[in-house]
């Protein structure tokens, strides 16, 4: 038996996005997606922290 949330998620359209960190194209069903991987998400986080510290 499939979970109801899984059925709803499968109905969402999949779109192509560009990663905010590396610029690589990736697909996601959530329009809030900004990064292609956890590695890019963490790299962006540390870049933001370093920029704050250097200010």
N, C-alpha and C positions, 0 to 999 in steps of 0.2 A: 504494500500500500504506500502510495506517494504522499508525502506531507503536503498540505494545502499551500503552504508558502512556496514550496518548490514548483508547484504547478503555475502559480502566479509569476514567479521569477522567469520561468521558461517562456512566458508570453511577452515579456518585455523585449522591445527591439534592441538589437546589439548594434552599437555605433562604433566608428573608428575615431580615435583621439590621438593627439600628439602628446608625448610625455613632457611635462613641464621641466624636467631635469635634463634628460638626454636628447629629447626631440624625436625619439623613435615612435613609430606608429604602433598602437595597440588597440584592441577591441574591448569594450566593456558595455554592460547593460545598464550601469548606473551613470547618469549624466554628471555626477559629482566627481567622477574619477579624474585624477590629475597626473598620476604617475603610473608607469608601466609595471613597476615591481616594488617590493618592499625595499630593495637596495637603493633605488632612486629616491623613494620617499625619505629614507634615512639620510641620504646624501644631501637632499634639499634642506632637511631639518638642521643638520650640522652646518651647512653653509649660511643659513639664516642666523644661527646662534653666533657664528664667527663674525658675521657682519655687524651684529648688535654689539659684540664685545669690542670690535675695532672702532666703533663710533665714538 
